[in-house]
Each structure stands twice: as C-alpha cells, then as structure tokens.
Amino acid sequence: MVQLRVLDILKEQNHTKYWLYKQMNLSYQNFNRMVTNQTSSIRFENLDALSRILDCPIGDLFEKTDFPEQKP
C-alpha cells in the first residue's frame, strides 16, 4: 500500500500538523483524513500544495508499506 508520510516530514522539519493545516485551503476534516492516510484518493492540486509548502519533491511525500494501514 502507498501512503503519505506528511506527519513524518512535519516532524523532521519541526512543524506541527496545525501549522500545515493553516497553509492548506481545506476543511480540517478533509485535511486530517488526508495526512492520517484515511482516504483512498488525493487531488493533484493538494499534492502540489503539500510539495510546495513542505519544500520537498512530490515523491518524498509517499512511502510504500507491505500492509494496509489500520484505520482507527
């Protein structure tokens, strides 16, 4: 399974999830689902915004895991 590693990047950059939320033009519910990998799709414009705001290549936003993420 492919998932976003936004929370890891935020930690590496010493930023909070709230900081990123304020930068994005999304409702908190949609933003939270996206960064906690609780969605099955993501818009290209959101990927572009994440890459720009976090100042990293789009490929760095993803990681491949062997098992599906457990949803709370």
trRosetta pair geometry for C-beta under 8 A, 3 or more apart (Angstrom, degrees):
i j d omega theta_ij theta_ji phi_ij phi_ji
1 64 7.3 156 80 -156 35 59
1 65 5.3 -20 63 63 86 93
1 66 7.9 4 20 94 78 10
1 67 6.9 -31 15 113 116 23
1 68 4.8 106 -43 -99 153 57
1 69 6.7 -132 109 -14 150 77
2 62 5.5 -6 -173 -166 103 119
2 63 7.4 163 -151 82 59 34
2 64 5.5 -33 -96 -99 70 69
2 65 7.8 163 -93 18 21 74
3 37 4.3 5 -153 -116 117 139
3 62 7.1 146 79 -148 28 69
3 63 6.2 -25 65 62 76 80
3 65 6.2 1 14 1 114 118
3 69 5.9 87 -86 -40 153 129
4 34 6.9 28 16 161 160 72
4 35 6.5 -97 102 -130 137 42
4 37 5.8 -169 38 -76 85 88
4 42 7.4 90 -55 -54 127 160
4 50 7.8 -71 -148 -170 129 167
4 61 5.6 -29 -140 161 83 89
4 62 6.3 -54 -102 -96 44 57
4 63 8.0 65 174 18 9 79
5 8 4.4 -32 174 36 95 122
5 9 6.1 103 116 -25 83 93
5 60 7.7 -93 64 155 118 60
5 61 6.4 176 45 -178 76 36
5 62 6.7 128 2 -142 95 8
5 63 4.8 69 -49 -11 125 113
6 9 5.7 -57 -149 37 33 111
6 10 6.3 37 154 -22 67 104
6 20 7.1 135 173 175 117 170
6 34 7.7 39 7 126 155 87
6 35 4.5 -90 77 -135 138 90
6 50 6.4 -79 -105 -152 117 130
6 54 7.4 -134 -137 -65 79 153
6 61 6.5 14 -70 -152 76 89
7 10 5.6 -48 -147 33 33 115
7 11 6.5 35 153 -20 63 104
7 17 6.8 -11 -111 -81 85 107
7 35 6.0 112 -51 166 86 101
7 36 7.4 54 -41 -91 131 58
8 11 5.8 -56 -153 35 31 111
8 12 6.4 32 150 -19 65 106
9 12 5.5 -53 -148 36 34 113
9 13 6.2 15 158 -4 67 112
9 54 5.4 29 141 -163 138 141
9 56 6.4 -107 -143 3 138 158
9 60 7.1 99 -93 137 129 105
9 61 7.2 -42 -26 -111 150 60
10 13 6.0 -70 -146 49 27 99
10 15 4.7 -97 -154 77 79 90
10 16 6.7 54 174 -151 125 6
10 17 6.2 56 168 -71 173 57
10 19 7.6 152 -146 59 113 110
10 20 6.1 -81 -98 -31 124 133
10 54 7.6 -84 -72 -114 63 115
11 14 7.6 29 -175 -75 30 35
13 54 6.8 -161 -13 -151 160 82
15 19 4.6 -116 -174 74 96 144
15 20 6.3 95 136 -46 126 91
16 19 4.5 111 56 -4 77 99
16 20 7.3 -145 97 1 48 82
17 20 5.8 -56 -155 39 37 109
17 21 6.2 44 147 -25 68 106
17 32 7.9 60 168 -107 132 75
17 35 6.4 156 -138 115 108 159
18 21 5.4 -50 -145 34 34 117
18 22 6.5 36 156 -21 65 102
19 22 6.1 -58 -157 32 28 110
19 23 6.9 24 148 -17 61 108
20 23 5.5 -59 -155 34 38 113
20 24 6.4 27 154 -16 71 108
20 31 7.8 165 113 -174 93 122
20 35 7.3 112 100 -87 142 150
20 50 7.9 30 -164 -123 121 78
20 53 6.6 115 -136 130 81 141
20 54 7.5 9 -114 -69 117 95
21 24 6.0 -63 -146 38 31 105
21 26 7.6 -97 -148 65 70 96
21 28 6.2 27 -158 -115 135 79
21 31 5.1 101 -120 144 88 159
21 32 7.9 10 -98 -59 123 73
23 49 7.6 162 130 168 96 105
23 53 4.7 114 140 -135 146 141
24 31 5.7 141 83 -111 142 120
24 46 7.3 37 -147 -138 121 87
24 49 5.9 105 -117 135 82 139
24 50 7.7 9 -90 -73 118 71
24 53 7.3 -76 -64 -26 77 164
25 49 7.6 -127 19 -125 86 161
26 30 4.7 -119 179 86 113 112
26 31 4.3 140 94 -61 125 92
26 34 7.4 -28 164 6 171 140
26 46 7.2 45 -62 -113 132 117
27 30 4.8 84 58 13 87 101
27 31 6.7 -156 88 -6 41 90
28 31 5.5 -58 -142 42 32 114
28 32 5.9 33 160 -22 69 108
29 32 6.1 -55 -145 35 24 109
29 33 6.6 24 156 -17 60 107
30 33 5.8 -54 -147 36 31 112
30 34 6.3 33 155 -22 64 107
30 39 7.9 44 -156 -71 66 147
31 34 5.8 -60 -153 34 29 112
31 35 6.4 8 162 -5 67 109
32 35 6.4 -62 -140 44 28 97
32 36 5.9 4 168 3 66 118
32 38 7.7 -3 124 38 73 127
33 36 6.5 -73 -138 51 21 95
33 38 4.4 -97 -149 76 72 101
33 39 4.6 83 143 -45 107 105
34 37 8.0 21 171 -70 27 30
34 38 7.9 -66 -37 49 18 72
34 39 5.6 -19 -89 19 54 137
34 42 6.0 98 -137 -111 106 109
34 46 6.6 -101 -144 163 156 147
37 69 5.0 88 115 13 133 170
38 71 6.0 103 -121 -128 91 104
39 42 6.5 107 100 -67 127 78
42 46 5.4 -110 179 76 93 127
42 47 6.1 102 125 -53 118 94
43 46 4.6 94 64 3 87 102
43 47 7.2 -151 98 -4 48 83
44 47 5.5 -52 -151 36 39 113
44 48 6.3 41 151 -21 68 104
45 48 5.5 -50 -147 36 34 115
45 49 6.4 36 152 -20 64 104
46 49 5.6 -50 -145 36 34 112
46 50 6.3 37 154 -20 65 103
47 50 5.8 -52 -147 36 31 111
47 51 6.3 31 154 -19 64 107
47 58 5.7 47 164 -139 109 113
47 61 6.7 -179 -147 65 84 163
48 51 5.8 -56 -149 37 29 112
48 52 6.3 25 155 -16 64 110
48 58 7.5 -28 -90 -89 46 118
49 52 5.8 -58 -145 40 30 109
49 53 5.9 22 161 -14 68 112
50 53 6.1 -59 -138 42 25 104
50 54 5.8 1 170 4 65 117
50 58 7.9 93 81 -121 99 70
50 61 5.7 77 119 -113 131 142
51 54 6.5 -67 -134 51 18 94
51 55 8.0 84 163 -87 50 9
51 56 6.1 -112 -144 74 63 61
51 57 6.6 -14 -146 -176 114 17
51 58 4.7 -41 -83 -78 139 69
51 61 6.5 -84 -76 -39 80 129
52 55 7.3 14 179 -74 28 48
54 61 7.5 124 59 -89 148 97
56 60 4.3 -91 159 72 120 140
56 61 6.8 142 96 -55 117 76
57 60 5.0 102 64 -5 78 102
58 61 5.8 -45 -168 13 46 117
58 62 7.9 23 149 -7 67 103
59 62 6.4 -70 -164 37 43 101
65 68 7.7 139 92 -89 117 16
65 69 7.2 89 58 -59 155 76
